[in-house]
Amino acid sequence: MRPVALITGASAGIGAELARVFAARGHEIVLVARRADRLNGLADQIAAGGKSRPIVLSIDLEKRDAVSSLAAELTARGVEPGIVVNNAGFGLLGRAETLGREEQLAMIDLNIRALTELTLAFVDSLGRHRGGILNVASVAAFMPGPGMAVYYASKAYVLSFSEALHQELSPRGISVTALCPGPVPTEFQARAGLSGDRMSGVLTLSAERVAQIGYDGFKRRRRVVVAGTGNQIGVLLLQLMPHSWLLPLLDWGMRQAATRS
């Protein structure tokens, strides 16, 4: 079984840029997302650059049988993950009691359940290849998020889960890294309901830059990678601020974002 780098949410944004970075470094890639046309377009671009054309799997990871279907597709192609990159996820702007319940549960399914299942499903193959897991969290993982409560909580789970697995799986030679970007202008913002004018300032990085930072940190087997100096400073300040001060500030910021969206 040939080892591959399995990348979810690869149809756009950070996921697509991570695919380009991994391919440029010589990894054989499997692209996973719902939109087959986007995945095939990316695969063609990578192949046109002289790299091996990635395997494309159009799978909706919110479905309960998605990971078993994915595993069967990989086996049929004679490959197994040496690296798993969990990038698929989405957020929603709004107060938890007013947002649709089904949408918020779908967010949990993708951001938490699917990520957890994918992380654990291939531990044996990751161990065989002494590979690793790169889970895309967010700087949102370091704080509560009134106005995006479920999203922020889901990323806090990703960070905590990844850090714990970094310790648990290290004896098997498996590294686990949580990548925590700040604002990144991608399609994520439109789906979340965030306006474009929030995508400016010193905290904002391009998807390409975040992908490179994430790859470099992963290869160094770092436990947590906060992308960008501004975001690193921000996270340190957040950890020093009492939540009794922080929560009203975050609530105000999200209310302002909602009025501009």
N, C-alpha and C positions, 0 to 999 in steps of 0.2 A: 504494500500500500504506500503510494507516494505521499509525502507530507505536503500539505497546502496551508495557506493562510486564508481562513474563512472570515469574511468581512460582511457584517449585516448593515442594513441601512445604507447600501453602497450606491444608491441611484442618484444622489446629489449631496452637496454640502461637504461636511467633514468626512463622511463615509467614502465618497468618491475620491477625495483628496488622499485619504489613507490608502485606498486601493492603488492610486498612482505611485505613492511613496513606496509601498511594499513591493510593487512590481518593478520599480526602478532599482530596487536593491536585490533583485533576482529571485524573489519569492514567486512560486506558482500560486495564483489567486483563485478563490471562489467568491463570486459576488452574489449576495442574497438581498432581495427586496421584492416588493410587489410589482414594480413597473418594469416589465421585461424590456420594453423599448429603450428605456433609459440605461438599463444594465448592458444591453447589447451595444448601444452607442459607446458607452465607456469601454467595454471590452474591445471594440474595434479600434478606438483611439490608442489603447495600450498596445495592441498588436501592431498597429501602424508605426509605433515607436520602436519596433524591433524586439519586443518582449513576447513571451508566450501568451497566447490569447487566454484570458481568464475563462473559467467555467461559469456559466450564468444559470442561476436557479431562481425562478420567479416563485416565491413562497410568501404567504401572508403569515408572519410570525405571531399574530394575535390569535390564530387558530390553535386549538388544543393539541392537534396532531401534527403541528408544523415541524417540531424537532425530529420526531420519528420519521416523517417523510423526508426531511433533509438528510438524516443519517442514511436512509435507504438509497437516496440519490447519490450520495458520496461513495457508498460501497459499490454501487453499480458501475461507477466510473473508476474504481480502483484507487481511490484517494482517501485520506483521512486527515483531520486537522492536526497540524503541528503547532498552529497558532490560531486562536479564536479572538476576533475583534468584535465586541458587542457595541455597535454604534446605534442601532435602530432605537428610536424613541421619539416621543413628541410631548409637547406641553400645551396647556390651555390657560389663557388669561381670564380671570374672573373669580368671583367668590364661590367657595365650594358649595354653598347652599343654593346658588342660582344656576351654576353650570349643570349640564345634563349629567345625570347619574351614570348612564350607560357609557358616555364618553369618558368619564373619569375612571370607571372600572376598566375600560379598554386601555387607558393610559397605564394603569397598574399592570394589566396583562402584558403589555409590550415592554414597558420600562423595567418591570421587576420580574414577573413570572417567566417570560420568555428568556430574558437575560440570565436568570438563575438556571433554567433548564439547559440552555446552551453552554453555560459555563461548566456545569457538572456532567453533561452528557459525554464529553470527550476527554475526560481526565486521563483515562488509560492511554489514549493515543498521544496526548500531550506529554505524558510521562515517557512514552517510548522515544519520542523525538526530543526530549528535554526542551520543550517549547514553552509557550506561555499564553497568557490571557491579557488582553488590553480592553478594559471596560471604560466606555466614555461616560463619565459622570458630568459634573458641572461645578462651578463655584457656588451654585445654589445649594450644593450638598452641605455647605458649612453653616447654613442659617435656616431658620424657619421662613416660610414664604406666604404671608397673608396676601391674597390676591392671586396666588398660584399654588395653593396649599398642597395639593396632591402631587404636582410636579416636583416641587422642592423636596417633599418627603420621599418621593421615589428616588431622587438623586442622592439623598442622604443614605438610603438603603444601599445604593450601588457603591458608594464610597466605603461604608462600614463593611459590607460583604466582601469587597475586593481586598481591603486591608487585612481582614481576618484570613482570607484564603491565601494571601501572600505568605503568611506565617505557616498555615497548615500544609500547603503544597510544596513549600521549599525543600523538604527532605526528598521529594521525588524529582527535583530538578526543574520544577515548573515555576516560572515567575508570573506574578499577577500585578498589574499596574492599573491604577485608576487615573484617567486623564480628566482634568477639571478645567475646561475652558470657561472664559467669561463670555461677553457678547461677541457673537460671530454672525455677520450678515449672510444668512442662508434661508432656504425655504422654511426652515423650522419657525422663523419669526412670523411668517405669514400664517402658518397653520395655528400658531399659538395665539394670534390676534394682537401681536406687538407691532407698533408702527415703526416705520423705517427711521424716524428721527431719534430713536433710542440707540441706533447703531452707529454712534459717533463717540469720539473721545479716546482717551489714552488706554482705556480698558479693552477696546475693540481690536480683535485680530482677525485676519483673513482665515478662511477655512484651510487654505494651503499652508499657512504658517502654523496653525494649530496642529495639523496633521504631522508636519515635520517635527515639531516639539514633542508630540506624543510618541512618534516612532523612536526618536532619539532616547527619550526617557525609558521606553519599553526595552530597547536594546541594552540599556544600562541596568536593567532589572530594578528600576526604582519602584517603590511602593505607591507613591502618589506624585503626580506631575500636575502642578498648577501652571497653566499656560500664560506666560507674559509676566514681566516684572510688576506692572501695575496691579494685576490680579493677585500676585503673591503678597504684595504689601496690603492690599485690601483684605485678603483672607486673615492675615495676622491681626489687623485692626479689629475685624469682626469677632475674632476669638477673645479679644480683650474687653469688648463692649457687653455690658449686661443686657440680657434679653428684654428687660423692662424698658430700656432705652431703644434697643434695636427694633423691636416689633412695631412701635408706632411709626418710626422712620420708614421701614419697609412697606408698611400699610399705606402710608402717604404716597410713596413712590409708585406703588402699583395702581393706586387710584388715579394718579396723574397719567400713567400709561394708558389706563382704560379710557380716559376722556379724550386722549389723542388718537385712539385707534378707530 
